[in-house]
Amino acid sequence: MISVVQLGALDYAEGLRVQQRLVELRKSGQIGDVLLLLEHAPVITLGRNAKAANVLASTEQLAARGVEVFECDRGGDVTFHGPGQLVGYPIFDLRGYSSSQVEPLDSAADLAQTRRRTLGAVDYVRRLEEVLIRTCGDFGIPIRRVAGLTGAWTGTEPAGKIAAIGVHISRSVTSHGFALNVNTDLSYFDLIVPCGIAARPVTSMQKELGRELDLNEVAQSVSRNWQRVWEPDALGRDARCSDWKCGWSSSKDARLVAAASRRGCFVFGLTPGVGSLLTFRGQECPRHTILR
């Protein structure tokens, strides 16, 4: 069973700490697979392959805009996280999954993945892309893959990047993940060369649709498509709170995640559905509508 946990807004340093703790718990078998959904305060992150020259702004300019800078162990180059962007961090043990049914691209690496019995790194990234493609499709935004590049891209030319992907895998357990630009202030990307790709623009769901979106609705779509891509019966159907920045559960995994992140209010086993107030294991969320 996959637990989807919404953490609301979280600064990047705390997000790293939470991931590290959950990776330890997953490797030791104390929790199952977990997908964290959250927002970050403005931050530029440099992956393992990042070039310092791809940060265009000076230290003073970054400070003036309240942007932190972090080096991290994910793959990829330089990217930005900030308000209005839905970030997903899957803490998954890939040994529990068979090779994807997602159609491979024509690269040798993609074709080699189709011959694996268990999920490999390239196939894992393709599944992340598939979730993002389907999520944008739910809102009427046609999205595709681009050969030789990761992430989700608009169908127009030049293709605009609407979602970035950068992952880390240790002993088959994943961390880091994806960042989907929903209502993101795209001017922050002028501070960097996003993902080291100067020739292609960055876009957002808001820009493509010409209107602001409800981040909670997008999170629900991600959860729904996560279930469809990661096997139809993978996600549990425990009750969860409908509010983006609140959650509620008495489950063991949710309590462990709460302890890891020093927060007391979480979403567990998120599966979007018809909103209704209900009792779950003798409890109710005291403030919000519960979805099942």
One Martini backbone bead per residue (centre of mass of N, CA, C, O) as a GRO file, in nm:
protein
  292
    1MET     BB    1   0.096   0.035   0.021
    2ILE     BB    2   0.031   0.378  -0.047
    3SER     BB    3   0.134   0.677   0.101
    4VAL     BB    4  -0.022   1.000   0.112
    5VAL     BB    5   0.154   1.305   0.210
    6GLN     BB    6   0.053   1.616   0.332
    7LEU     BB    7   0.259   1.913   0.427
    8GLY     BB    8   0.265   2.160   0.275
    9ALA     BB    9   0.462   2.392   0.407
   10LEU     BB   10   0.828   2.364   0.349
   11ASP     BB   11   1.135   2.379   0.413
   12TYR     BB   12   1.411   2.243   0.269
   13ALA     BB   13   1.567   2.139   0.515
   14GLU     BB   14   1.326   1.982   0.630
   15GLY     BB   15   1.277   1.806   0.382
   16LEU     BB   16   1.546   1.655   0.398
   17ARG     BB   17   1.511   1.538   0.681
   18VAL     BB   18   1.259   1.376   0.626
   19GLN     BB   19   1.370   1.200   0.401
   20GLN     BB   20   1.602   1.067   0.557
   21ARG     BB   21   1.422   0.931   0.769
   22LEU     BB   22   1.237   0.770   0.572
   23VAL     BB   23   1.459   0.608   0.437
   24GLU     BB   24   1.541   0.455   0.690
   25LEU     BB   25   1.260   0.328   0.740
   26ARG     BB   26   1.241   0.182   0.465
   27LYS     BB   27   1.501   0.008   0.480
   28SER     BB   28   1.392  -0.126   0.766
   29GLY     BB   29   1.065  -0.173   0.732
   30GLN     BB   30   0.877   0.044   0.906
   31ILE     BB   31   0.774   0.131   0.621
   32GLY     BB   32   0.623   0.215   0.353
   33ASP     BB   33   0.525   0.364   0.087
   34VAL     BB   34   0.592   0.721   0.014
   35LEU     BB   35   0.413   1.028  -0.064
   36LEU     BB   36   0.519   1.355  -0.085
   37LEU     BB   37   0.333   1.664  -0.044
   38LEU     BB   38   0.450   2.002  -0.136
   39GLU     BB   39   0.593   2.311  -0.029
   40HIS     BB   40   0.826   2.572  -0.090
   41ALA     BB   41   1.036   2.786  -0.026
   42PRO     BB   42   1.249   2.979  -0.169
   43VAL     BB   43   1.468   2.775  -0.387
   44ILE     BB   44   1.793   2.666  -0.476
   45THR     BB   45   1.904   2.372  -0.646
   46LEU     BB   46   2.190   2.143  -0.647
   47GLY     BB   47   2.297   1.896  -0.812
   48ARG     BB   48   2.541   1.673  -0.896
   49ASN     BB   49   2.553   1.826  -1.205
   50ALA     BB   50   2.609   2.106  -1.128
   51LYS     BB   51   2.653   2.444  -1.236
   52ALA     BB   52   2.738   2.743  -1.110
   53ALA     BB   53   2.677   2.914  -1.377
   54ASN     BB   54   2.351   2.852  -1.351
   55VAL     BB   55   2.381   3.082  -1.147
   56LEU     BB   56   2.304   3.419  -1.217
   57ALA     BB   57   2.277   3.521  -0.945
   58SER     BB   58   2.357   3.689  -0.683
   59THR     BB   59   2.371   3.687  -0.352
   60GLU     BB   60   2.216   3.958  -0.324
   61GLN     BB   61   1.975   3.889  -0.508
   62LEU     BB   62   1.876   3.646  -0.350
   63ALA     BB   63   1.832   3.788  -0.079
   64ALA     BB   64   1.623   3.999  -0.185
   65ARG     BB   65   1.421   3.739  -0.262
   66GLY     BB   66   1.449   3.499  -0.049
   67VAL     BB   67   1.681   3.294  -0.157
   68GLU     BB   68   1.791   2.987  -0.130
   69VAL     BB   69   2.082   2.756  -0.111
   70PHE     BB   70   2.127   2.410  -0.230
   71GLU     BB   71   2.284   2.115  -0.186
   72CYS     BB   72   2.241   1.788  -0.348
   73ASP     BB   73   2.177   1.424  -0.433
   74ARG     BB   74   2.053   1.469  -0.685
   75GLY     BB   75   1.983   1.477  -0.992
   76GLY     BB   76   2.116   1.713  -1.189
   77ASP     BB   77   2.084   2.046  -1.174
   78VAL     BB   78   1.924   2.342  -1.175
   79THR     BB   79   1.665   2.464  -0.947
   80PHE     BB   80   1.326   2.559  -0.854
   81HIS     BB   81   1.153   2.646  -0.547
   82GLY     BB   82   0.801   2.728  -0.465
   83PRO     BB   83   0.533   2.886  -0.454
   84GLY     BB   84   0.289   2.702  -0.643
   85GLN     BB   85   0.450   2.433  -0.607
   86LEU     BB   86   0.439   2.088  -0.668
   87VAL     BB   87   0.588   1.858  -0.452
   88GLY     BB   88   0.745   1.527  -0.499
   89TYR     BB   89   0.831   1.257  -0.255
   90PRO     BB   90   0.939   0.947  -0.312
   91ILE     BB   91   0.942   0.662  -0.080
   92PHE     BB   92   1.083   0.393  -0.245
   93ASP     BB   93   1.082   0.042  -0.320
   94LEU     BB   94   1.167  -0.093  -0.627
   95ARG     BB   95   1.150  -0.407  -0.560
   96GLY     BB   96   0.814  -0.391  -0.557
   97TYR     BB   97   0.847  -0.353  -0.880
   98SER     BB   98   0.765  -0.375  -1.194
   99SER     BB   99   0.782  -0.324  -1.500
  100SER     BB  100   0.664  -0.097  -1.701
  101GLN     BB  101   0.392   0.006  -1.929
  102VAL     BB  102   0.539   0.230  -2.029
  103GLU     BB  103   0.640   0.373  -2.300
  104PRO     BB  104   0.924   0.380  -2.459
  105LEU     BB  105   1.175   0.519  -2.575
  106ASP     BB  106   1.453   0.509  -2.815
  107SER     BB  107   1.648   0.448  -2.609
  108ALA     BB  108   1.865   0.226  -2.479
  109ALA     BB  109   1.784   0.260  -2.183
  110ASP     BB  110   1.479   0.216  -2.220
  111LEU     BB  111   1.492  -0.063  -2.357
  112ALA     BB  112   1.641  -0.206  -2.121
  113GLN     BB  113   1.412  -0.171  -1.906
  114THR     BB  114   1.203  -0.374  -2.040
  115ARG     BB  115   1.396  -0.632  -1.939
  116ARG     BB  116   1.313  -0.590  -1.662
  117ARG     BB  117   1.159  -0.699  -1.369
  118THR     BB  118   1.243  -0.452  -1.226
  119LEU     BB  119   1.265  -0.136  -1.127
  120GLY     BB  120   1.428   0.121  -1.275
  121ALA     BB  121   1.537   0.435  -1.312
  122VAL     BB  122   1.413   0.505  -1.589
  123ASP     BB  123   1.131   0.384  -1.538
  124TYR     BB  124   1.069   0.557  -1.294
  125VAL     BB  125   1.074   0.830  -1.444
  126ARG     BB  126   0.847   0.757  -1.643
  127ARG     BB  127   0.628   0.742  -1.425
  128LEU     BB  128   0.643   1.029  -1.333
  129GLU     BB  129   0.571   1.150  -1.607
  130GLU     BB  130   0.294   1.016  -1.635
  131VAL     BB  131   0.158   1.157  -1.401
  132LEU     BB  132   0.202   1.448  -1.513
  133ILE     BB  133   0.057   1.415  -1.784
  134ARG     BB  134  -0.221   1.336  -1.662
  135THR     BB  135  -0.264   1.580  -1.483
  136CYS     BB  136  -0.262   1.796  -1.704
  137GLY     BB  137  -0.493   1.661  -1.867
  138ASP     BB  138  -0.719   1.717  -1.653
  139PHE     BB  139  -0.672   2.047  -1.739
  140GLY     BB  140  -0.612   2.067  -2.062
  141ILE     BB  141  -0.293   1.988  -2.086
  142PRO     BB  142  -0.070   1.923  -2.324
  143ILE     BB  143   0.164   1.656  -2.273
  144ARG     BB  144   0.518   1.559  -2.299
  145ARG     BB  145   0.788   1.410  -2.421
  146VAL     BB  146   1.154   1.437  -2.448
  147ALA     BB  147   1.409   1.338  -2.607
  148GLY     BB  148   1.680   1.334  -2.369
  149LEU     BB  149   1.464   1.428  -2.154
  150THR     BB  150   1.331   1.533  -1.863
  151GLY     BB  151   1.001   1.545  -1.789
  152ALA     BB  152   0.749   1.798  -1.864
  153TRP     BB  153   0.593   1.895  -2.183
  154THR     BB  154   0.490   2.084  -2.414
  155GLY     BB  155   0.349   2.066  -2.745
  156THR     BB  156   0.496   2.301  -2.818
  157GLU     BB  157   0.709   2.527  -3.006
  158PRO     BB  158   0.893   2.540  -2.780
  159ALA     BB  159   0.918   2.338  -2.532
  160GLY     BB  160   0.777   2.353  -2.216
  161LYS     BB  161   0.856   2.340  -1.877
  162ILE     BB  162   0.636   2.211  -1.614
  163ALA     BB  163   0.833   1.967  -1.513
  164ALA     BB  164   1.057   1.840  -1.275
  165ILE     BB  165   1.333   1.592  -1.244
  166GLY     BB  166   1.491   1.454  -0.936
  167VAL     BB  167   1.691   1.179  -0.825
  168HIS     BB  168   1.738   0.929  -0.562
  169ILE     BB  169   1.927   0.611  -0.522
  170SER     BB  170   1.930   0.379  -0.236
  171ARG     BB  171   1.898   0.064  -0.217
  172SER     BB  172   1.619   0.116  -0.397
  173VAL     BB  173   1.571   0.393  -0.255
  174THR     BB  174   1.388   0.679  -0.277
  175SER     BB  175   1.433   1.034  -0.361
  176HIS     BB  176   1.295   1.287  -0.423
  177GLY     BB  177   1.167   1.416  -0.763
  178PHE     BB  178   0.909   1.647  -0.816
  179ALA     BB  179   0.809   1.960  -1.007
  180LEU     BB  180   0.504   2.143  -1.029
  181ASN     BB  181   0.386   2.405  -1.214
  182VAL     BB  182   0.121   2.600  -1.122
  183ASN     BB  183   0.158   2.912  -0.955
  184THR     BB  184   0.428   3.000  -1.037
  185ASP     BB  185   0.687   3.228  -1.021
  186LEU     BB  186   0.875   3.259  -1.313
  187SER     BB  187   1.094   3.477  -1.238
  188TYR     BB  188   1.286   3.288  -1.076
  189PHE     BB  189   1.414   3.150  -1.340
  190ASP     BB  190   1.602   3.402  -1.405
  191LEU     BB  191   1.830   3.311  -1.187
  192ILE     BB  192   1.858   3.070  -1.395
  193VAL     BB  193   1.943   2.759  -1.554
  194PRO     BB  194   1.719   2.538  -1.612
  195CYS     BB  195   1.872   2.241  -1.600
  196GLY     BB  196   2.082   2.365  -1.817
  197ILE     BB  197   1.845   2.488  -2.018
  198ALA     BB  198   1.836   2.758  -2.244
  199ALA     BB  199   1.637   2.676  -2.505
  200ARG     BB  200   1.405   2.637  -2.284
  201PRO     BB  201   1.120   2.698  -2.141
  202VAL     BB  202   0.921   2.797  -1.868
  203THR     BB  203   0.622   2.673  -1.713
  204SER     BB  204   0.264   2.672  -1.634
  205MET     BB  205  -0.056   2.613  -1.564
  206GLN     BB  206  -0.141   2.907  -1.545
  207LYS     BB  207  -0.023   2.999  -1.818
  208GLU     BB  208  -0.173   2.793  -2.004
  209LEU     BB  209  -0.477   2.886  -1.886
  210GLY     BB  210  -0.506   3.185  -1.753
  211ARG     BB  211  -0.516   3.065  -1.446
  212GLU     BB  212  -0.580   2.991  -1.133
  213LEU     BB  213  -0.514   2.724  -0.909
  214ASP     BB  214  -0.596   2.460  -0.709
  215LEU     BB  215  -0.371   2.283  -0.534
  216ASN     BB  216  -0.557   2.060  -0.424
  217GLU     BB  217  -0.660   1.960  -0.699
  218VAL     BB  218  -0.383   1.875  -0.804
  219ALA     BB  219  -0.318   1.675  -0.577
  220GLN     BB  220  -0.556   1.489  -0.643
  221SER     BB  221  -0.464   1.419  -0.929
  222VAL     BB  222  -0.198   1.294  -0.854
  223SER     BB  223  -0.314   1.070  -0.679
  224ARG     BB  224  -0.492   0.939  -0.895
  225ASN     BB  225  -0.254   0.887  -1.103
  226TRP     BB  226  -0.077   0.724  -0.918
  227GLN     BB  227  -0.266   0.484  -0.904
  228ARG     BB  228  -0.277   0.419  -1.212
  229VAL     BB  229   0.038   0.376  -1.249
  230TRP     BB  230   0.083   0.215  -0.953
  231GLU     BB  231  -0.145   0.046  -0.967
  232PRO     BB  232  -0.476   0.021  -0.893
  233ASP     BB  233  -0.424  -0.128  -0.585
  234ALA     BB  234  -0.203   0.040  -0.424
  235LEU     BB  235  -0.397   0.230  -0.301
  236GLY     BB  236  -0.546   0.332  -0.041
  237ARG     BB  237  -0.880   0.399   0.148
  238ASP     BB  238  -0.834   0.605   0.345
  239ALA     BB  239  -0.902   0.854   0.523
  240ARG     BB  240  -0.910   1.216   0.458
  241CYS     BB  241  -0.826   1.531   0.441
  242SER     BB  242  -0.921   1.810   0.228
  243ASP     BB  243  -0.695   1.981   0.332
  244TRP     BB  244  -0.387   2.084   0.231
  245LYS     BB  245  -0.284   2.182   0.548
  246CYS     BB  246  -0.422   1.911   0.635
  247GLY     BB  247  -0.461   1.624   0.861
  248TRP     BB  248  -0.567   1.267   0.923
  249SER     BB  249  -0.469   1.002   1.158
  250SER     BB  250  -0.412   0.659   1.318
  251SER     BB  251  -0.181   0.553   1.176
  252LYS     BB  252   0.133   0.434   1.181
  253ASP     BB  253   0.266   0.579   0.940
  254ALA     BB  254   0.167   0.865   1.011
  255ARG     BB  255   0.315   0.879   1.285
  256LEU     BB  256   0.602   0.848   1.168
  257VAL     BB  257   0.592   1.098   0.990
  258ALA     BB  258   0.534   1.296   1.217
  259ALA     BB  259   0.796   1.239   1.372
  260ALA     BB  260   0.995   1.313   1.139
  261SER     BB  261   0.849   1.622   1.102
  262ARG     BB  262   0.720   1.753   1.362
  263ARG     BB  263   0.417   1.679   1.311
  264GLY     BB  264   0.045   1.638   1.373
  265CYS     BB  265  -0.071   1.686   1.062
  266PHE     BB  266  -0.209   1.441   0.832
  267VAL     BB  267  -0.197   1.259   0.537
  268PHE     BB  268  -0.352   0.935   0.455
  269GLY     BB  269  -0.423   0.756   0.197
  270LEU     BB  270  -0.479   0.924  -0.061
  271THR     BB  271  -0.823   0.942  -0.203
  272PRO     BB  272  -1.013   1.066  -0.414
  273GLY     BB  273  -1.355   1.198  -0.374
  274VAL     BB  274  -1.631   1.222  -0.205
  275GLY     BB  275  -1.746   1.459  -0.002
  276SER     BB  276  -1.750   1.362   0.351
  277LEU     BB  277  -1.854   1.321   0.665
  278LEU     BB  278  -1.669   1.097   0.881
  279THR     BB  279  -1.601   0.799   1.043
  280PHE     BB  280  -1.267   0.693   1.173
  281ARG     BB  281  -1.186   0.498   1.409
  282GLY     BB  282  -1.361   0.695   1.606
  283GLN     BB  283  -1.301   0.954   1.423
  284GLU     BB  284  -1.258   1.314   1.359
  285CYS     BB  285  -1.221   1.583   1.190
  286PRO     BB  286  -1.258   1.891   1.357
  287ARG     BB  287  -1.253   2.101   1.075
  288HIS     BB  288  -1.301   1.902   0.823
  289THR     BB  289  -1.341   1.753   0.543
  290ILE     BB  290  -1.385   1.417   0.441
  291LEU     BB  291  -1.218   1.184   0.239
  292ARG     BB  292  -1.275   0.860   0.035
   0.00000   0.00000   0.00000
